[in-house]
Amino acid sequence: MDLEARSLQPNVKAVLLAKLREYKSDLNNLKSEHKRLASANSNQAARDDLLESGMADAMSVSANQRGRLMMSTERLNESSDRIKESRRTMLETEELGVSILQDLHQQRQSLLHANDTLHGVDDNISKSKKILTNMSRRMSRDKWIISSIIVVLVVAIALILHFKLSK
């Protein structure tokens, strides 16, 4: 898990490495608690053995030892169950994290695709704007040319009529 987390992108890597350190810390705490309980039980059992060695009734000593052994076994089983539950929770959390990372990757890809499409549309709009501006200029120029030709023709017709009628 550590190697996989280190090979990811920096922004994701930091989050995953922090969670991984937290899980390792929790696991170490549970291990130390398990060792502490095991050593406390063995120390208590050794102390009780020394104190009870002088008792005359061997049957009561045996029953006490059996009871303590049962309690120690029960505590050990409870600790083991807690460790298993913690490990299961850690695995579920890791699976959830992987799922979230995959979703984020897909969303990133979608955003990048949308960004590329937007840039393409923006380029097309810019080209269209240039084409429309050129068309507008040409229309304006053509209007002036046609207007000039009409004025020249009207003046020519007026001159021809003036000369024809004045003769």
Stockholm file with secondary structure:
# STOCKHOLM 1.0

chainA/1-167         MDLEARSLQPNVKAVLLAKLREYKSDLNNLKSEHKRLASANSNQAARDDLLESGMADAMSVSANQRGRLMMSTERLNESSDRIKESRRTMLETEELGVSILQDLHQQRQSLLHANDTLHGVDDNISKSKKILTNMSRRMSRDKWIISSIIVVLVVAIALILHFKLSK
#=GR chainA/1-167 SS CHHHHHTSCHHHHHHHHHHHHHHHHHHHHHHHHHHHHHHHHHHHHHHHHHHHTTCSCHHHHHHHHHHHHHHHHHHHHHHHHHHHHHHHHHHHHHHHHHHHHHHHHHHHHHHHHHHHHHHHHHHHHHHHHHHHHHHHHHHHHHHHHHHHHHHHHHHHHHHHHHHHHHC
#=GC SS_cons         CHHHHHTSCHHHHHHHHHHHHHHHHHHHHHHHHHHHHHHHHHHHHHHHHHHHTTCSCHHHHHHHHHHHHHHHHHHHHHHHHHHHHHHHHHHHHHHHHHHHHHHHHHHHHHHHHHHHHHHHHHHHHHHHHHHHHHHHHHHHHHHHHHHHHHHHHHHHHHHHHHHHHHC
//
